[in-house]
């Protein structure tokens, strides 16, 4: 049967903290972009404010697919 070892628990804990870390980084980067009115290179419009949950979703999807 499947047995949880220290390595498996450590791996999932590390992945969880990576998701939280990158969520915070995405959110802070967006706040800076909104504050200083950065322009998107793709749309040539000012950066729009996104929510913390949007950053969490993006981080979680990126972490699980990479």
SULRASUL-V774737 format. One record per residue. RES is the residue in one letter. PHI is phi in whole degrees, 0 to 359 (999 if undefined). BURIAL is 1 if it has 9 or more other C-alpha atoms within 8 Angstrom, else 0. D_FIRST is the distance of its C-alpha to the first C-alpha in Angstrom with 2 decimals. Layout:
[[RES	PHI	BURIAL	D_FIRST] [RES	PHI	BURIAL	D_FIRST]]
This chain:
[[X	999	0	0.00] [X	290	0	3.79] [X	239	0	6.28] [X	283	0	9.87] [X	257	0	12.26] [X	298	0	16.01] [X	293	0	16.52] [X	292	0	14.59] [X	297	1	16.36] [X	299	0	19.56] [X	299	0	19.36] [X	291	0	19.12] [X	294	0	21.79] [X	297	0	23.98] [X	297	1	23.73] [X	299	0	24.68] [X	291	0	27.66] [X	295	0	28.72] [X	298	1	28.92] [X	295	1	31.00] [X	300	0	33.17] [X	290	1	34.02] [X	300	1	34.66] [X	296	1	37.22] [X	296	0	38.73] [X	298	1	39.19] [X	294	1	40.70] [X	295	0	43.08] [X	298	0	44.12] [X	292	1	44.95] [X	298	1	46.92] [X	294	0	48.92] [X	298	1	49.55] [X	289	1	50.83] [X	298	0	52.92] [X	263	0	54.70] [X	55	0	54.93] [X	294	1	53.17] [X	254	0	53.76] [X	290	1	50.98] [X	285	0	51.54] [X	274	0	50.20] [X	257	0	52.17] [X	59	0	54.97] [X	235	0	54.65] [X	301	1	53.79] [X	295	1	50.14] [X	269	0	48.90] [X	285	0	47.10] [X	244	0	43.44] [X	276	0	41.39] [X	298	0	38.61] [X	294	0	36.18] [X	297	0	37.35] [X	294	1	36.62] [X	296	1	33.14] [X	299	0	32.45] [X	299	1	33.86] [X	295	1	31.88] [X	294	1	28.52] [X	295	0	29.16] [X	296	0	30.39] [X	295	1	27.47] [X	282	0	24.86] [X	271	0	26.90] [X	273	0	27.90]]
